[in-house]
Amino acid sequence: MVIKPSALDPGACMMMMKMIKEAGVPDGAINVIHGKSAVDFICDHPDIKAISFVGSNQLGQHVYEQGSKSGKRVQCLTGAKNHGVVMPDANKEKTLNQEPGADLGPLTSLEAKKRVCELIQSGKDEGAEILLDGRGVAVKGYEKGNFVGPTVIHNVMPNMRCYKEEIFGPVLCSMEAETLDDAIKIINENPYGNGTAIFTTNGATARKFTMEIDVGQVGVNVPIPIAHPVFSFTGSKASFMGDLHGLGKEGIQFNTQIKTVTQMWRSEDAGISETAVAMPVMR
């Protein structure tokens, strides 16, 4: 196995590799390579048979096309815009403020921070309301860090830049829909299909949502419906490129080369040789 982490955030991968080594995994079984040229190396190398990618749509498109052209099996988990529908009957006491002491780390780079701040400003410029603005946050001891605090943008419309683009920051875009059908229409018209969730105490409402929504992963009264590993990570539409998904049964199939052996034995072949079941020294 070969792992190529993001050049902007390789630390987590290297920590994982340290734990893998401490667990006793043989040297060379799992390898890490770095650098921009590593992407094309992985896509083109004949000894690499399958590629699993997580990242942006732009790079995912390149990996999918380059890897497929080289005859590899490729799965790309790309962009997302995950919606959560909160119905009037939702149990807010059990869904809000359920993670006391939650913390947020910095963004990966100064450029990433600038982009997030630009998207927040674009929402305001296009008519949305900034209910909570995290652009001026300062973390003691890390005043020059790439931090953006929690931000809530209200009255967001589907034509706004902050809605159409994946923000990659602690920014919540809030929209209003007159009916459940309107909410479903908004979600289904979005090009991404990674995950969505509905919060309600009505079983009929939940069933209607799960049946009519065109998104690969759906949660009912759970946020960000990332399935248990026994199930596959089934993003769809512009959030996925490939055939077989990661994790679960599909993940095993993706990483398995199937061999089919067909045999025929005739009755007269049975007497030609005897099956030896004893060790040679015992004969």
TIROVEX-454534 format. One record per atom (N, C-alpha, C): residue number from 1; z, x, y. Coordinates in pm, whole numbers. Layout:
N
> num  w  u  v
> NUM  Z  X  Y
...
END
This chain:
283
> num  w  u  v
> 1  0  84  -119
> 1  0  0  0
> 1  0  88  125
> 2  -78  46  224
> 2  -86  117  352
> 2  -50  19  463
> 3  43  57  550
> 3  86  -26  662
> 3  47  42  793
> 4  -14  -35  883
> 4  -47  16  1015
> 4  26  -70  1118
> 5  140  -23  1173
> 5  214  -104  1271
> 5  149  -98  1409
> 6  194  -186  1497
> 6  148  -183  1636
> 6  189  -52  1701
> 7  98  6  1778
> 7  129  130  1850
> 7  235  107  1957
> 8  250  -17  2002
> 8  348  -48  2106
> 8  487  -71  2050
> 9  496  -98  1921
> 9  627  -129  1863
> 9  633  -84  1717
> 10  625  46  1691
> 10  627  95  1552
> 10  767  111  1495
> 11  870  99  1579
> 11  1006  130  1536
> 11  1055  46  1419
> 12  1031  -87  1424
> 12  1079  -175  1317
> 12  1019  -136  1183
> 13  890  -101  1183
> 13  824  -61  1059
> 13  885  67  1003
> 14  913  161  1090
> 14  970  288  1043
> 14  1113  269  991
> 15  1188  177  1051
> 15  1320  145  999
> 15  1309  82  860
> 16  1210  -5  842
> 16  1187  -64  711
> 16  1152  42  608
> 17  1069  138  646
> 17  1031  245  554
> 17  1152  328  512
> 18  1244  348  604
> 18  1366  422  570
> 18  1446  348  465
> 19  1457  216  480
> 19  1530  135  382
> 19  1458  133  247
> 20  1324  131  251
> 20  1247  133  127
> 20  1272  262  51
> 21  1277  372  122
> 21  1302  502  58
> 21  1444  506  0
> 22  1541  455  77
> 22  1679  452  30
> 22  1694  362  -93
> 23  1607  262  -106
> 23  1613  171  -221
> 23  1555  234  -347
> 24  1491  349  -333
> 24  1440  419  -450
> 24  1294  397  -480
> 25  1220  337  -388
> 25  1076  319  -410
> 25  1010  457  -412
> 26  926  485  -512
> 26  865  619  -525
> 26  782  657  -402
> 27  784  784  -367
> 27  702  833  -257
> 27  555  806  -284
> 28  484  760  -182
> 28  342  733  -197
> 28  309  590  -236
> 29  409  513  -281
> 29  382  374  -318
> 29  353  290  -194
> 30  426  316  -86
> 30  405  248  42
> 30  391  354  150
> 31  285  346  227
> 31  255  449  326
> 31  236  387  464
> 32  262  464  569
> 32  243  419  707
> 32  149  514  778
> 33  51  458  848
> 33  -39  540  930
> 33  -40  483  1072
> 34  -66  570  1170
> 34  -62  530  1310
> 34  -193  568  1379
> 35  -215  508  1498
> 35  -331  545  1579
> 35  -439  439  1578
> 36  -517  434  1688
> 36  -624  335  1700
> 36  -730  349  1592
> 37  -762  473  1555
> 37  -867  495  1455
> 37  -825  448  1317
> 38  -694  424  1298
> 38  -645  380  1166
> 38  -698  243  1129
> 39  -728  159  1229
> 39  -777  24  1201
> 39  -911  30  1128
> 40  -1006  103  1184
> 40  -1137  113  1120
> 40  -1130  191  990
> 41  -1038  287  981
> 41  -1018  360  856
> 41  -980  264  744
> 42  -887  174  773
> 42  -844  77  673
> 42  -958  -19  638
> 43  -1031  -62  739
> 43  -1141  -157  715
> 43  -1254  -96  632
> 44  -1276  35  646
> 44  -1392  99  584
> 44  -1363  174  455
> 45  -1238  213  431
> 45  -1209  300  316
> 45  -1234  227  184
> 46  -1313  286  94
> 46  -1349  217  -31
> 46  -1233  194  -126
> 47  -1126  271  -115
> 47  -1013  254  -207
> 47  -919  141  -165
> 48  -937  90  -44
> 48  -856  -24  2
> 48  -933  -152  -28
> 49  -873  -238  -110
> 49  -944  -355  -160
> 49  -914  -484  -85
> 50  -802  -489  -13
> 50  -764  -612  57
> 50  -688  -577  184
> 51  -705  -661  286
> 51  -640  -639  416
> 51  -570  -768  458
> 52  -444  -756  496
> 52  -368  -867  553
> 52  -330  -828  696
> 53  -372  -908  793
> 53  -356  -874  935
> 53  -276  -981  1008
> 54  -192  -938  1101
> 54  -122  -1029  1192
> 54  -139  -973  1333
> 55  -195  -1053  1424
> 55  -216  -1004  1560
> 55  -302  -1099  1641
> 56  -364  -1045  1744
> 56  -443  -1126  1837
> 56  -574  -1173  1775
> 57  -632  -1277  1834
> 57  -761  -1328  1785
> 57  -871  -1225  1801
> 58  -871  -1152  1911
> 58  -977  -1055  1937
> 58  -977  -945  1832
> 59  -862  -885  1807
> 59  -855  -779  1707
> 59  -870  -837  1567
> 60  -817  -956  1545
> 60  -831  -1020  1415
> 60  -976  -1045  1379
> 61  -1057  -1085  1477
> 61  -1199  -1107  1454
> 61  -1266  -977  1411
> 62  -1229  -866  1477
> 62  -1287  -736  1442
> 62  -1248  -696  1300
> 63  -1120  -709  1268
> 63  -1072  -671  1134
> 63  -1138  -757  1027
> 64  -1149  -887  1054
> 64  -1209  -978  955
> 64  -1356  -944  930
> 65  -1430  -922  1038
> 65  -1573  -891  1023
> 65  -1594  -754  961
> 66  -1520  -653  1009
> 66  -1538  -517  960
> 66  -1493  -504  815
> 67  -1379  -564  784
> 67  -1329  -557  647
> 67  -1417  -633  550
> 68  -1463  -751  589
> 68  -1550  -831  502
> 68  -1683  -761  480
> 69  -1734  -698  585
> 69  -1860  -625  573
> 69  -1849  -511  473
> 70  -1727  -456  460
> 70  -1705  -347  365
> 70  -1672  -398  226
> 71  -1682  -530  206
> 71  -1661  -587  74
> 71  -1515  -611  38
> 72  -1428  -617  137
> 72  -1286  -635  109
> 72  -1245  -782  122
> 73  -1138  -815  54
> 73  -1075  -945  72
> 73  -988  -935  198
> 74  -1005  -1028  293
> 74  -936  -1019  422
> 74  -870  -1152  457
> 75  -746  -1143  504
> 75  -679  -1259  563
> 75  -623  -1217  699
> 76  -650  -1295  802
> 76  -605  -1262  937
> 76  -525  -1378  995
> 77  -399  -1352  1022
> 77  -313  -1449  1088
> 77  -315  -1416  1237
> 78  -378  -1503  1315
> 78  -406  -1469  1454
> 78  -326  -1556  1551
> 79  -386  -1596  1662
> 79  -314  -1660  1771
> 79  -248  -1792  1736
> 80  -162  -1837  1824
> 80  -90  -1963  1801
> 80  -48  -2025  1933
> 81  -32  -2154  1930
> 81  27  -2229  2041
> 81  103  -2343  1975
> 82  227  -2316  1937
> 82  303  -2410  1855
> 82  366  -2520  1940
> 83  338  -2645  1904
> 83  389  -2760  1978
> 83  513  -2818  1909
> 84  605  -2868  1988
> 84  718  -2943  1937
> 84  724  -3078  2007
> 85  723  -3186  1930
> 85  727  -3321  1986
> 85  870  -3374  1974
> 86  931  -3406  2088
> 86  1068  -3460  2090
> 86  1059  -3609  2122
> 87  1088  -3692  2022
> 87  1083  -3836  2041
> 87  1209  -3886  2111
> 88  1203  -4003  2176
> 88  1322  -4056  2245
> 88  1442  -4075  2153
> 89  1416  -4099  2023
> 89  1526  -4123  1929
> 89  1576  -3995  1861
> 90  1528  -3880  1905
> 90  1570  -3753  1843
> 90  1720  -3732  1857
> 91  1780  -3671  1756
> 91  1923  -3640  1758
> 91  1945  -3513  1838
> 92  1959  -3529  1967
> 92  1969  -3412  2056
> 92  2099  -3335  2035
> 93  2204  -3403  1992
> 93  2331  -3335  1970
> 93  2320  -3232  1859
> 94  2231  -3255  1763
> 94  2217  -3165  1649
> 94  2100  -3069  1662
> 95  2022  -3083  1769
> 95  1904  -2997  1783
> 95  1911  -2903  1903
> 96  1985  -2940  2006
> 96  1992  -2856  2126
> 96  2112  -2761  2119
> 97  2093  -2644  2178
> 97  2203  -2547  2191
> 97  2268  -2515  2057
> 98  2187  -2496  1955
> 98  2239  -2470  1821
> 98  2253  -2322  1788
> 99  2223  -2236  1885
> 99  2235  -2092  1860
> 99  2311  -2026  1975
> 100  2443  -2044  1979
> 100  2521  -1985  2088
> 100  2514  -1833  2084
> 101  2506  -1773  2203
> 101  2499  -1628  2209
> 101  2362  -1571  2182
> 102  2259  -1657  2181
> 102  2122  -1608  2156
> 102  2083  -1505  2261
> 103  2011  -1404  2218
> 103  1974  -1294  2308
> 103  1824  -1271  2300
> 104  1769  -1215  2405
> 104  1626  -1184  2411
> 104  1609  -1037  2446
> 105  1522  -970  2374
> 105  1494  -831  2402
> 105  1384  -816  2506
> 106  1346  -694  2538
> 106  1240  -671  2637
> 106  1102  -694  2577
> 107  1003  -705  2662
> 107  865  -711  2617
> 107  820  -570  2579
> 108  705  -561  2512
> 108  664  -434  2453
> 108  619  -330  2555
> 109  577  -374  2674
> 109  525  -278  2772
> 109  530  -340  2912
> 110  510  -255  3013
> 110  504  -304  3150
> 110  385  -397  3168
> 111  273  -364  3102
> 111  154  -449  3111
> 111  181  -588  3054
> 112  256  -592  2943
> 112  290  -721  2882
> 112  377  -803  2976
> 113  471  -737  3043
> 113  558  -807  3138
> 113  475  -863  3254
> 114  384  -782  3307
> 114  300  -828  3418
> 114  216  -948  3378
> 115  163  -947  3255
> 115  80  -1057  3209
> 115  161  -1186  3198
> 116  281  -1177  3142
> 116  367  -1295  3129
> 116  400  -1351  3267
> 117  433  -1264  3361
> 117  465  -1309  3496
> 117  345  -1373  3563
> 118  226  -1321  3538
> 118  104  -1379  3593
> 118  81  -1520  3537
> 119  107  -1538  3407
> 119  88  -1669  3346
> 119  189  -1770  3399
> 120  311  -1725  3424
> 120  411  -1814  3485
> 120  365  -1857  3624
> 121  318  -1761  3703
> 121  271  -1791  3838
> 121  148  -1881  3836
> 122  62  -1862  3737
> 122  -59  -1945  3728
> 122  -22  -2091  3705
> 123  85  -2115  3627
> 123  129  -2252  3606
> 123  172  -2317  3736
> 124  248  -2243  3817
> 124  291  -2295  3947
> 124  172  -2319  4039
> 125  80  -2223  4042
> 125  -38  -2235  4129
> 125  -126  -2353  4090
> 126  -126  -2390  3962
> 126  -211  -2499  3915
> 126  -141  -2634  3914
> 127  -18  -2638  3969
> 127  47  -2767  3988
> 127  168  -2796  3901
> 128  204  -2706  3812
> 128  322  -2727  3728
> 128  449  -2691  3806
> 129  563  -2728  3751
> 129  692  -2703  3816
> 129  772  -2601  3735
> 130  822  -2499  3801
> 130  904  -2398  3734
> 130  1049  -2445  3737
> 131  1099  -2496  3625
> 131  1237  -2544  3619
> 131  1336  -2429  3602
> 132  1295  -2328  3530
> 132  1379  -2209  3509
> 132  1288  -2088  3516
> 133  1316  -1997  3608
> 133  1229  -1882  3633
> 133  1301  -1753  3592
> 134  1247  -1686  3492
> 134  1311  -1564  3442
> 134  1246  -1437  3490
> 135  1159  -1446  3590
> 135  1087  -1327  3635
> 135  1175  -1228  3708
> 136  1283  -1273  3766
> 136  1367  -1182  3844
> 136  1490  -1133  3769
> 137  1491  -1149  3638
> 137  1610  -1112  3562
> 137  1633  -961  3565
> 138  1759  -921  3574
> 138  1796  -779  3572
> 138  1903  -759  3466
> 139  1881  -665  3377
> 139  1975  -635  3270
> 139  2051  -508  3307
> 140  2182  -520  3315
> 140  2266  -408  3357
> 140  2245  -287  3266
> 141  2218  -175  3329
> 141  2194  -53  3254
> 141  2049  -32  3217
> 142  1968  -139  3232
> 142  1825  -131  3199
> 142  1743  -196  3311
> 143  1776  -159  3433
> 143  1712  -222  3549
> 143  1561  -201  3552
> 144  1512  -95  3491
> 144  1368  -69  3488
> 144  1304  -114  3357
> 145  1379  -189  3278
> 145  1326  -237  3151
> 145  1225  -349  3169
> 146  1147  -374  3067
> 146  1041  -476  3073
> 146  1096  -612  3030
> 147  1195  -659  3102
> 147  1261  -785  3067
> 147  1204  -901  3146
> 148  1188  -1015  3078
> 148  1161  -1144  3142
> 148  1260  -1242  3081
> 149  1332  -1313  3167
> 149  1432  -1408  3118
> 149  1369  -1538  3073
> 150  1448  -1624  3008
> 150  1398  -1755  2966
> 150  1337  -1831  3083
> 151  1222  -1890  3058
> 151  1147  -1960  3163
> 151  1100  -2095  3111
> 152  1113  -2198  3192
> 152  1066  -2332  3155
> 152  968  -2380  3262
> 153  846  -2412  3218
> 153  743  -2465  3308
> 153  721  -2611  3271
> 154  740  -2702  3367
> 154  733  -2846  3341
> 154  605  -2906  3399
> 155  568  -3021  3344
> 155  446  -3094  3386
> 155  321  -3009  3365
> 156  318  -2939  3254
> 156  201  -2858  3219
> 156  90  -2950  3168
> 157  -34  -2919  3204
> 157  -150  -2996  3161
> 157  -238  -2909  3071
> 158  -316  -2973  2981
> 158  -397  -2896  2885
> 158  -500  -2803  2948
> 159  -540  -2829  3073
> 159  -641  -2744  3136
> 159  -582  -2622  3205
> 160  -450  -2609  3205
> 160  -386  -2497  3273
> 160  -391  -2371  3188
> 161  -400  -2257  3256
> 161  -408  -2129  3186
> 161  -284  -2102  3102
> 162  -166  -2139  3154
> 162  -42  -2112  3080
> 162  -34  -2193  2952
> 163  -113  -2302  2943
> 163  -118  -2380  2819
> 163  -224  -2325  2724
> 164  -338  -2288  2778
> 164  -450  -2246  2693
> 164  -429  -2110  2629
> 165  -354  -2020  2695
> 165  -335  -1885  2644
> 165  -199  -1869  2577
> 166  -196  -1788  2471
> 166  -69  -1755  2408
> 166  5  -1658  2501
> 167  127  -1692  2539
> 167  196  -1618  2645
> 167  263  -1490  2593
> 168  311  -1490  2473
> 168  381  -1373  2418
> 168  502  -1335  2503
> 169  579  -1435  2542
> 169  699  -1412  2620
> 169  792  -1531  2608
> 170  914  -1522  2661
> 170  1014  -1630  2648
> 170  989  -1744  2745
> 171  873  -1808  2731
> 171  831  -1912  2824
> 171  805  -2041  2748
> 172  870  -2148  2790
> 172  850  -2280  2730
> 172  768  -2366  2824
> 173  655  -2415  2775
> 173  570  -2506  2852
> 173  603  -2649  2812
> 174  644  -2730  2908
> 174  686  -2867  2882
> 174  578  -2965  2929
> 175  542  -3058  2839
> 175  441  -3159  2870
> 175  500  -3297  2842
> 176  437  -3399  2897
> 176  479  -3536  2870
> 176  361  -3615  2813
> 177  390  -3699  2713
> 177  289  -3786  2654
> 177  343  -3928  2653
> 178  257  -4025  2682
> 178  300  -4164  2690
> 178  341  -4219  2554
> 179  265  -4181  2450
> 179  290  -4234  2316
> 179  281  -4122  2213
> 180  323  -4152  2090
> 180  310  -4056  1981
> 180  163  -4025  1955
> 181  78  -4127  1965
> 181  -66  -4104  1946
> 181  -119  -4006  2049
> 182  -72  -4017  2172
> 182  -116  -3924  2276
> 182  -71  -3782  2244
> 183  51  -3768  2196
> 183  102  -3635  2160
> 183  22  -3575  2046
> 184  -9  -3656  1945
> 184  -89  -3609  1832
> 184  -227  -3566  1880
> 185  -286  -3642  1973
> 185  -418  -3609  2026
> 185  -416  -3475  2099
> 186  -313  -3451  2179
> 186  -300  -3324  2251
> 186  -295  -3207  2153
> 187  -214  -3220  2050
> 187  -198  -3112  1953
> 187  -326  -3089  1874
> 188  -388  -3196  1828
> 188  -509  -3182  1747
> 188  -626  -3125  1826
> 189  -628  -3147  1957
> 189  -737  -3094  2039
> 189  -717  -2948  2076
> 190  -598  -2894  2053
> 190  -574  -2753  2078
> 190  -645  -2671  1971
> 191  -711  -2561  2009
> 191  -787  -2483  1910
> 191  -700  -2416  1804
> 192  -573  -2393  1833
> 192  -486  -2326  1737
> 192  -425  -2426  1639
> 193  -391  -2376  1521
> 193  -331  -2463  1420
> 193  -227  -2392  1337
> 194  -142  -2313  1403
> 194  -43  -2236  1328
> 194  74  -2323  1281
> 195  146  -2385  1375
> 195  260  -2466  1337
> 195  295  -2568  1443
> 196  361  -2675  1401
> 196  407  -2777  1493
> 196  530  -2844  1433
> 197  603  -2917  1514
> 197  723  -2985  1465
> 197  746  -3113  1543
> 198  814  -3207  1479
> 198  854  -3330  1545
> 198  1003  -3351  1524
> 199  1069  -3400  1628
> 199  1212  -3428  1621
> 199  1232  -3578  1639
> 200  1281  -3643  1535
> 200  1296  -3788  1535
> 200  1396  -3829  1429
> 201  1453  -3949  1444
> 201  1539  -4005  1340
> 201  1469  -4119  1267
> 202  1341  -4138  1295
> 202  1264  -4247  1236
> 202  1170  -4192  1129
> 203  1190  -4234  1005
> 203  1107  -4184  895
> 203  961  -4222  909
> 204  933  -4343  958
> 204  794  -4386  974
> 204  722  -4301  1078
> 205  793  -4268  1185
> 205  736  -4181  1289
> 205  704  -4044  1231
> 206  798  -3989  1154
> 206  777  -3858  1094
> 206  659  -3859  998
> 207  646  -3965  919
> 207  535  -3974  823
> 207  402  -3983  896
> 208  395  -4065  999
> 208  271  -4078  1075
> 208  230  -3942  1132
> 209  327  -3870  1187
> 209  299  -3740  1247
> 209  248  -3642  1142
> 210  316  -3632  1029
> 210  277  -3534  928
> 210  142  -3566  866
> 211  106  -3694  858
> 211  -21  -3734  798
> 211  -138  -3716  893
> 212  -117  -3736  1023
> 212  -228  -3736  1118
> 212  -248  -3604  1191
> 213  -149  -3516  1185
> 213  -159  -3392  1261
> 213  -250  -3293  1189
> 214  -333  -3222  1264
> 214  -428  -3124  1208
> 214  -377  -2983  1237
> 215  -267  -2948  1173
> 215  -205  -2817  1189
> 215  -157  -2773  1051
> 216  -165  -2643  1023
> 216  -137  -2595  889
> 216  8  -2600  845
> 217  103  -2592  939
> 217  245  -2594  904
> 217  316  -2695  992
> 218  384  -2790  929
> 218  445  -2900  1002
> 218  593  -2909  968
> 219  676  -2919  1070
> 219  820  -2934  1050
> 219  869  -3068  1100
> 220  967  -3124  1031
> 220  1032  -3246  1074
> 220  1179  -3213  1100
> 221  1219  -3221  1225
> 221  1355  -3187  1267
> 221  1392  -3042  1240
> 222  1295  -2956  1232
> 222  1317  -2811  1223
> 222  1220  -2743  1318
> 223  1265  -2643  1393
> 223  1174  -2573  1486
> 223  1093  -2467  1415
> 224  978  -2433  1470
> 224  892  -2327  1416
> 224  891  -2333  1263
> 225  813  -2421  1205
> 225  820  -2446  1060
> 225  763  -2333  975
> 226  835  -2220  974
> 226  795  -2110  886
> 226  853  -2139  749
> 227  765  -2156  654
> 227  806  -2203  522
> 227  888  -2099  447
> 228  963  -2146  348
> 228  1033  -2058  255
> 228  928  -1973  185
> 229  959  -1847  152
> 229  858  -1758  91
> 229  790  -1812  -34
> 230  854  -1909  -101
> 230  789  -1966  -219
> 230  664  -2045  -180
> 231  657  -2088  -54
> 231  540  -2158  -4
> 231  455  -2061  78
> 232  329  -2093  92
> 232  238  -2006  167
> 232  249  -2032  317
> 233  212  -1930  396
> 233  209  -1939  542
> 233  72  -1993  579
> 234  63  -2126  598
> 234  -66  -2194  597
> 234  -118  -2233  735
> 235  -122  -2139  828
> 235  -185  -2166  956
> 235  -332  -2201  938
> 236  -389  -2273  1035
> 236  -528  -2318  1022
> 236  -600  -2307  1155
> 237  -723  -2355  1158
> 237  -809  -2353  1277
> 237  -819  -2211  1333
> 238  -801  -2192  1463
> 238  -817  -2059  1523
> 238  -698  -1968  1496
> 239  -599  -2016  1424
> 239  -482  -1934  1391
> 239  -499  -1859  1259
> 240  -612  -1877  1192
> 240  -629  -1811  1062
> 240  -776  -1784  1034
> 241  -802  -1667  978
> 241  -936  -1632  930
> 241  -922  -1585  786
> 242  -998  -1645  699
> 242  -992  -1606  559
> 242  -992  -1726  468
> 243  -959  -1702  342
> 243  -957  -1806  241
> 243  -815  -1830  191
> 244  -755  -1727  131
> 244  -620  -1737  79
> 244  -517  -1695  184
> 245  -410  -1773  196
> 245  -305  -1744  294
> 245  -203  -1645  240
> 246  -116  -1599  328
> 246  -10  -1508  287
> 246  110  -1582  232
> 247  195  -1512  160
> 247  318  -1564  99
> 247  286  -1669  -9
> 248  387  -1702  -87
> 248  373  -1805  -189
> 248  268  -1774  -294
> 249  220  -1879  -360
> 249  121  -1866  -466
> 249  -9  -1804  -415
> 250  -53  -1849  -296
> 250  -177  -1794  -241
> 250  -163  -1646  -209
> 251  -45  -1604  -163
> 251  -22  -1464  -134
> 251  -33  -1377  -258
> 252  20  -1428  -370
> 252  8  -1355  -497
> 252  -137  -1348  -540
> 253  -209  -1460  -527
> 253  -351  -1461  -564
> 253  -431  -1364  -478
> 254  -399  -1359  -348
> 254  -472  -1271  -257
> 254  -458  -1125  -298
> 255  -340  -1087  -343
> 255  -313  -947  -377
> 255  -330  -918  -525
> 256  -400  -1005  -597
> 256  -420  -987  -740
> 256  -568  -981  -773
> 257  -608  -881  -849
> 257  -744  -874  -902
> 257  -743  -936  -1041
> 258  -808  -1048  -1057
> 258  -805  -1121  -1184
> 258  -904  -1060  -1283
> 259  -860  -1045  -1407
> 259  -946  -997  -1515
> 259  -953  -1104  -1623
> 260  -1073  -1136  -1667
> 260  -1093  -1233  -1774
> 260  -1147  -1161  -1897
> 261  -1081  -1175  -2010
> 261  -1123  -1113  -2136
> 261  -1162  -1223  -2233
> 262  -1285  -1220  -2280
> 262  -1333  -1318  -2377
> 262  -1358  -1248  -2510
> 263  -1301  -1298  -2621
> 263  -1314  -1234  -2752
> 263  -1360  -1335  -2857
> 264  -1425  -1282  -2960
> 264  -1461  -1364  -3075
> 264  -1435  -1283  -3201
> 265  -1362  -1343  -3295
> 265  -1332  -1278  -3423
> 265  -1387  -1364  -3536
> 266  -1451  -1300  -3634
> 266  -1503  -1370  -3752
> 266  -1405  -1357  -3867
> 267  -1408  -1453  -3955
> 267  -1313  -1452  -4067
> 267  -1333  -1331  -4156
> 268  -1458  -1284  -4169
> 268  -1481  -1169  -4257
> 268  -1428  -1039  -4197
> 269  -1399  -1039  -4066
> 269  -1344  -918  -4004
> 269  -1198  -895  -4042
> 270  -1132  -998  -4092
> 270  -989  -989  -4116
> 270  -952  -889  -4223
> 271  -1035  -871  -4324
> 271  -1000  -782  -4435
> 271  -1042  -638  -4415
> 272  -1109  -606  -4306
> 272  -1159  -470  -4287
> 272  -1046  -373  -4260
> 273  -952  -412  -4179
> 273  -841  -322  -4148
> 273  -712  -402  -4139
> 274  -603  -336  -4166
> 274  -472  -399  -4157
> 274  -403  -359  -4027
> 275  -331  -451  -3975
> 275  -256  -422  -3853
> 275  -134  -339  -3886
> 276  -121  -225  -3820
> 276  -6  -137  -3842
> 276  106  -177  -3747
> 277  219  -217  -3806
> 277  332  -259  -3724
> 277  449  -162  -3733
> 278  438  -61  -3820
> 278  545  37  -3835
> 278  511  165  -3763
> 279  615  237  -3721
> 279  594  367  -3659
> 279  530  462  -3760
> 280  441  552  -3714
> 280  373  643  -3808
> 280  469  720  -3897
> 281  583  761  -3848
> 281  677  840  -3929
> 281  742  757  -4039
> 282  732  623  -4026
> 282  795  537  -4126
> 282  700  500  -4238
> 283  570  536  -4223
> 283  474  499  -4326
> 283  479  595  -4444
END
